[in-house]
Amino acid sequence: MIALLEGKIIGKNNNELTLMTSGGVGYRVLVSQAAFGLAAIGSMIILTTYLSVKEDALDLFGFASSAEKALFRNFLSVSGVGPKTALHLLSLGSVEEITVAIGRGDVDYLTKVSGIGKKTAERIVVDLKSKVAKGMKDNGMAMPAASDAVTDVIDGLVTLGYSVLDARDAVKKLDANGKTSEQLLREALRSVK
C-alpha cells in the first residue's frame, strides 16, 4: 500500500495533483481541499495517502494531515460512503469542524455535500459519533454538548434569510453559556450585520 508520497507538483487541476517522485515516477493523486490549497506547481510536497483498490481502478487519495486521513477512513467505514464521497465530505471544513458537527449530530451540516442525503448523514452520525468523541478526547479536545439554544439560533437565522454557513459562523463567535435562545439570537444578529 502506498502510505506517503513526496514529490514535485507538475500538474494541478480540480482537486487533483500530478506528482513526480525523485525516482521519476509520476502519480495522479485526488486530494482534499486543504492539500490542494497547499500545492503550488513546481514545489515539493509530502502527502499522506490512501490507495483505493477496485476491480477496474487504483485511485490514490492524498491528505494534508494524518488527522484528515483518519477522518477519511472513518467515513469509509460507513455503509454507502465511498472514497470520492468521503473526500467531498472533507470539503465541509476543517477536521475539527466536521468532527464537532458529527459529535453534535448535525445532519444538516453533512447533507451540504452532493450525494449525501438525510439517511446517509444520519448513518454517518450514528456510526461515527462515538469514534469522533473518542478521537477528540484522545487529542485533548472537549466534545461540545449539543445546545438546543444554539440550534434554535441557527434555525432562526436561516428563517430570516441567512445562509446556513453564515448562521454557523455567527454562532461560532458566541458564548452560549447560560444564555437563552433569544439572547443568543440578538447577539448573532448584531454580529452578522
Beta strands, then each sheet from edge to edge (+ up, - down):
strand 1: 4-13
strand 2: 16-20
strand 3: 26-31
strand 4: 44-53
strand 5: 58-63
sheet 1: 1+ 2- 3+ 5+ 4- 1+
end
